[in-house]
Amino acid sequence: MSAYDVIIIGSGHNGLVCGTYLARAGLKTLVLERRHIVGGAAVTEEFTPGFRASRFSYVMSLLHPRIIRELELAALGLEVLPANDLFCPFGGDEYILYSDDLKKTQAEFARFSRQDAEKYPFFTRQLEMTAQLVRKLLFETPVDPVRRNWREFKASAAFLWRYRRIGDQAYRLIDLLSQSAYDFLSAWFESDVIKSVLAYYASIGTFAGPRSPGTAYVLMHHMMGEHQGAGGWGFVRGGMGAITAAIARSGQRFGMEVLTDAPVAEVLVSDGRATGVRTTDGRDFRAKLVASNANAKTLFRRLVAPKHVPPEILSEVDSYRTFSTAFKMNLAAEEPPRYRAFDPGKMGFAYPTYVHIGPGIEYLERAYDDAKYGSYSKRPFLTPVVPTIVDNSLAPPGKHVINIFGGHAPYKLKAGTWESEKPNLTRAALDVLDEMAPGFSSRIIGLETLVPTDLEEIVGLPQGHIFHGELSADQLFWQRPAPHLADYRTPIVGLYLCGSSSHPGGGVSGIPGHNAAREILKDWKRLK
């Protein structure tokens, strides 16, 4: 039996971030990973002979600069390769570019609406002001507004005082949390082409369409990156696994241990306190506290005996929505897709490494409609990215890796099973891609398609949800993942949440892990 100060369940990026901060503070820390490889969904793996890919999470945007700086990740191998301007083909020779360069995007918008082009700088300024507010909220520990004790009262009062000057930004934030992406954008723009370019972000990873209430916030969530590249998006040299490898190296400098092939079967609880974990092969690891990077549903419904958790908490966790319709494809190819509408001379760069295929609001909404009624999208929206244009470490010379993120593919189909329907989804996605890049599918060497059931089975994403749960108003801040659990603490003394089912939610940001570590250190004197 081994004894530690803290055990982290799961070596996803948040678990590693939490563990590294705790190890840096002097706590003897052990991270237990179910799989043979460190990194959770942020891993680089071979998916067909000779080709490696960011198999699950595929681009970097939200990993916070503070965490990169404090954990010294750049010095430990993290190298970000900015994506070029976002290229959005619409079929035939039609396209639009979306760039970090304001004037360049205005010129593109003016091709569809001069009025929209004139409004765009004001739109970005307003969105950025709200984003600045939300970026501050990301690092807050959510208060519990209904608990009647002096500690919570002080925390709530301090929170309100810190944000006493936000003024009308409070109303803008409410708009984002409550409005559909389409309604939010329609208040600014007249062209459905321009609306669809921006509304596309609201569909990524969510079981919703651009007309679904609350999707305006998802739009902003995807555009809050503070790195270079279109919308702050970029690649990582060596794939997304290089992020978690750098975080693990940072933690190991402070004595953090990481053990793979160690799936946790049970959190050990004695007299209302977490005392360690037991793995599926019967090994016991003792610790003064346990932090779970696994999602809240897995923790409370599979790893903790129900007798240790109040029934009302279990009920809230059960109602936490994780139903996913996202799918991922990893392709090895002789060459990247050659988009009919892309002209390097006109665009000013050689190849579009970052592409959105979702030509129109109606297209995005109909893709959602298929999933809403229990089927995969017959014409899915797709995000094809080609990291091998800028990173030669993933494929043999002259060959390429294409990652495709798409929607929608429901976790559970109304008719049929994924075993029988996955080839049909794959064909539907490739048909859409071939329309924009004729003949591409004939150049494919190998591929894998991952639907929500695969994402759940392989890396433990709840029902395959890339954010560990919907990013909707009822599942954010003090209600993420459930009332009275938002401060990373649980009803069991010494048991904490540190993954993406906690505030502020999913994406490779590291912030849930950072915040959980901060709260653990506040409690440490009482726990040790």
N, C-alpha and C positions, 0 to 999 in steps of 0.2 A: 504494500500500500504506500503510495506516494503522497506527500503533503505539500500544499502550495498556499500562498495567500489568496490567489484568484485563479479560477479556471474559466476560460472562454469556450463556449460551445460554438464551433464553426470558424473556419479560417477565411470567410469572405472578407472583403476589404474593411467593412466596419468592425468585424471582430478583431482583425489585425491592428486597426487604428486604436481601438479601445485597449487592447493588450499592450501595445507599444507605449501609450501614454502612462498606463499603470506601471509597466516595468521601468519606465524612465523615472517614475516617482519612487522607485525602490521596492515595489511589490514583486514577490516571486510569482511569476505568471506562466501558466501553461495554456496553450491553445490546442484544442482537440478537433481534428478534421476527419469527417466521415470518409472522404474519398482518398485516392492515392496521391493527389496533387493539391498544393496549397492555392487558395484564391477564390473559392466559391464560384460565382458567375463571372468573375474577372480573371480568366485563365487563358493561356495560349496552349492549344493542343493540336496534335496531328489528327486530321479528320479523313484524309485519304493519303496513301503512301507518298511521302515526299513533300506534302503540303501541310503547313500549320496555319491555324487561324485563331482569332479572338472568337472562341466558339460560341459564347453566349453574349455577354456584353461586348460591344464591338467598336465604340468610339468614346473618346473622353471629352467631357465638357465641364462637369460639375465638381470634379475633385478640387477642393477648396485650396486657394493659394496659401492660406494660413497653415493648413495641414502639410502641404508640400514643404513649406519653409520650416516649420517647427520640427518636422521629422526628418528634414534634410534629404528629401527623396531625390532631388536632382543629383546630389553628390553620390547617391547610391544606385544610380543607373536609370532613373526616370528621364526619358527624353520625349518631349511632345513634338509631334510633327503636324503643324496646322493644316487643316483641310483648305482647299481653295474655295472659290465662290460656289454657292449652292446652285446647281443646274436643274431646272425643272422642265422636262420636255412635255408637250401637250399632244403629241401626235403629228405626223407629217414633219413640216419644217418649223412648227410653232414651238416656242420655248420662252422661258423667262429666267433671268439670273437674279439671285438674291445675294447681296454682298455686304460685308462690314463697312465698305466704302459708301457713305451716305449718298453722295452725288451719283455714283454708279448705279445704285438701286433706284434713285429717283429717275434717272434716264431710262431705266428698264420699265419702271411703272408708267412713265409718260407715254410709252408705246401703246398702253391700254387705256390710260385715263390721265389727262393733264391735271385734273383736279386732285386725283389721288396722289399724284407725284408731289404736288404742292403741299398736301396735308401730311405726307409721310414724315418729314422732320419733326413736326409737332406730335405725331403719334409716338415716334421713338422716344422723344423727350419725356412724354407723359408715362410711357411704359417703363422707361428707365428709372423715373422717380419712384414709381411703385415698386420696381424691382429692388431699388436700394433699401426701401423699407423692409421688404420680405427678406433680403439678405441678412439684415440685422436680426430678424425674427428667427432665422434658421439656427442661430447659436443660443437662443433662449431655451431655458428649461420651462416647458409649459406649466403655468400655474393651474391649480385646481380651484375654480371659482365658487364651488359649492361646499367645500369642506370648512367647517366652522371651528377652526382652531387658530391660535395666535400665529403659529408659523406660516400657515397659508395666507392669513390676512396680511401679514407683513410682506410676503412674496408678491401677492396680488397688488398691494399698494405700491411697492417698489416698481413693479412692471408698468403700472399705469403712469407713474411719475416719469419713468424713462421715456415713455412715448407720448408725453403730454403735448408735444409740439407737432404731431403728425398732421393736424389740420384736415384738409379735404382729402388727403391721401387715404384716410380711413374709408371714405365713400368709394374711392377708386378700387380699393382692395375688396370691398363688398361686391362691387360690380364683377370683378374677376371671379370671385368665389361663387357667384350665383348665376351669372349669365352664360349663355352658350357662346362658344367661340364665334359663331356666325353673327349673332346679335351684337356682340362686343365689337367685332370688326365692321359691321354694317353701320355703326355710328360714326365711323371714320371714312370708310371707302365705298365707292359705288361699283367698282369692277369686281365681278365674281372671280375673275382670273387672279387678281391681287389678293382677294380674300382667301382663295383656296391655297395660295402659296403659304400664307401665314396660318390658316386653320389646320393645315396638314399636321403641324406640331401638336395640336390638341388631340389628334387621333393616336399618337404614338403610345403604345402600351396601355391604352385604356379601352374598356368595353363601352364605347360611346361613339357617337358621330359628331360632326361639327355643329349640329343643331341641338345637341343634348345640353341641358342646363349644367353649369359648373365647369364646362370644358375650357372656358376662357382662362381659368387658373392653370390648367395643364399646359396651355400654350406658353404662358409666361415661365412655368417651371422648366420647360425645355430650352428657353432662351435666356436663362440667367447665368450661363457660363461666363467666366471672366478671363478666358484664354483667347489667343488669336485663332482666326479661322472663322468660317461662315457660321454666325450665331454662336461663336465660342467653341465650335466643335473641332476636334482634331484626332489624329491617330497617335499611338504610342509605339516607339520603335521596339520591335519584338512582340507586339501585340499587347492586349490588355493584361496578360499575365505579368508583364514587366512592372505594372503598378503594384500588384500585390507582392511580387518578389521584392521590390524595393522597400515596401512597408515592413515585410517580414525581416529583411536585413536590418532595418532601423531598430526594430524591437529586439533582435538578437544581440545587438550591441549592448543592451541593458540586461541581458540574461533571459529574455523571453524565450521559452521553448515552444516548438510547434511539433505536434505528433500527428502524422497522417495514418490512414487506415485504422481510425479509432472512433467508430460511430458510437455516439452516446445513446444508451437505452433508457436511462433514468437519472433524474436529478434526485439526489439523496436529501431527505428532509427529516430533521429530528426536532421535536418540540417547537415547530413553527419556524425553524431556521434551516436554510440550505447549508449542507455540510460537505458537499462534493458531488461527484457523478459516478455512475457505473456504466461501463461500455458494454456493447453487445456480447463481447467475449468474456465478460465476467470480471474485468479488472476494475478495482475501485481506486479513485483518485480523490483525496480529501483536500478541502480548501475552506478558508474562512468565508469566501463568497464565490458565487457563480454568476457569470454574465452570459446571456444567450444571444448569439448572433442569428440563431434560427428564428424564424418568424413566430409571432405570438401564438398562432393556432397550433403550431407544432409543439411549442413549449408547454402550453397549458393542456393540450389534448393528447399528447403522446409521451411527453417526458416527465410530467409532474402528475402524481396520483390525484384524482379529483377531490379526495378528502382534505387535501391541503389548501384548496382554493374555494373562496366563497361562491355559492351557486350563482349569485348575480353577476360576478365577474366572468364566470364561465359562459353565462348567457350572452353577455356583451361581446366576448371574444368570438362566440359562435356566429354572431350576426355581423361580424367584421367582413366586409366584402372583398374577396380575392379572386373572383371568377375572371379568368383571363382569356383573351382572344388573340394574343400575339403569337407570331411564329417567326422562326429564324432559319435561314438557309445559308450554308457554307459551300461555296463552289470553287473547284479547281478548274482552270481553263487555259487554253492555249494563248488566249488574248483577252483583254477586257472588253466589255460591251462597247460597240462603236455606234454611238447614238446618231441617228439620221439628222437630227436638228443641230448637232454640235459642230461648229466651225471654229477651229483654233484661232484663225486669223481674226474673226469677229470678237471672240471671247477674250483674247489676250492671254490665254494660258493653254497649255498643250492638251490637257485631258481633265475631265470633270471627275475628281476622286469622290465627290459627295453629291448624290443625286436623290431627288424626290420624284416619284411617279405617282401622282394623284391628281389627274387633270380635271379639276373642277370640284366645286362644292357638291354637286349632285353625285359625282363619282365617289367621293369620300362617304357621303351619306348612304348611298346604295351598298357600298361595301359593308357598312355597319348594319344595314337592313338585313342582309343575308345572315349575319351572325345573330342578330336579334331574334330571328326565327329559327335558330338552331343549326344553321349550315355554315360552311366556310364561304368566304367571299368568292364569287365566280370571277370577279375582276378585282383582285386585291390591290390595295395601295402598297407601294414598295419603296424601300430605301436601299438602293444598291451602293455600296462603297467599295473602293478598290485600294486597300492599303499598300499593295505591292508596287504601286506607282511611286511611292516615296520610301518604301521599306523593303529592301531586297533580302531580308532574313527569313521570310515566310514561305518562299516558293523556289523551285529550281530556276536557274537563269533563263530568262525569256518567258517564263510562265507566270500565271497570276492567280491570286486569291480574290474572290468577290464575296463579301458578306452582304446578305440581304435580310433586312428586317421588314416584316410585313404584317398586314391585318386585313381581314380578321379570320381567326381559326378557333372556334369555341373549344374550351376545355372539354365540354361534353357535347357531342353531336346529337341532334334530335333523331336522325336516322343513320344507321351505319356505325362503324367504329373507325378509329384513326388507323388501325392496321390496314383496313381496306381503302380508306379514303385519302390517306396521305399521298399516294402517287397522283391522285386527281388534283389535290391542292398544289402539288409541285408543278404539274403540267399547267394549271391555271396561271400560276405565278410566272412561269417561263414564257407562256404565251403573251402575257402583258409586256414582259421585258423584250421579247422578240419584236413586238409592234414598234417599240421605240428604238431598238438596236437590231435590225433585221439579221437573222442568221446566227445570232449569238449562241443559242442553245446547242447548235451543232459543233461548237468549239469547246464544249464542256468535257473535261477529263473525268471528274468525279464530283459527287455532291452528297450532302446530307441535309435533310429537312427535319427540323425540330419543332414539334407542336407543343402546346401547354403541358400535355401529359408527360412528354419527354423532359421538359424543363423542370417539372416537379420531381420526377423520378431521379434525374441525374444530379441536379444541384439543389433540390429541396425548395424551389420557389413555390409558394402556396398556390395550388391550381395553375402553376406556371406564370404567376403574375410577376412581371419584371420589377414592379415597385413594392412587392410584398403586400399589396392592397391598393385599392383605388385612391387616387388623389382627389377626393371630393370634400366639400365643406364639412360633411358629417364625419369625415375620417382624417381631419387635420388638427394640428396644434393640440388643444387639451382633450381631444377625442381620438387621438391616434396612439395606440390601436383601439383604445376604449376609455371611457371615463374612469378616472382614478389610477390609470396606468401610464399616463403621458409623461410623468417625470422620471421615467426609466426604472422606477422602483416597482416591486410587485407586493402582493399581500404577504409573501413569504420573506422573512427577514434574510438579507444577504443574497437574494436572488434578483437579478436585474435584466432588463432588456437593453440590447445595444445594436440591434439590426434595423433594417429598413422598414419594418412594421412600426417603428417608433418615429417620433418627430425628428427631422422634417420630412421623412419619407424616402422613396427610392431614388435611384440614380447613383452613379459612382462618385459620391461626394465625400464620404468619410465622416460627415457631420454627426449622424447618430452615434457612431462609435466615440467620437471626440466628446460629445455632450454627456454620454453615459459615463465615460471615464471621469469627467469632472464631478458628477454627482456621487460616484463611488468614492472618490477621494474626500469629498465632504463628509461622508459617512464613515470613513475608514477608522478613525480613532474609536468610534463607538463599536465597530464590528470586530476589531482585531483582539 
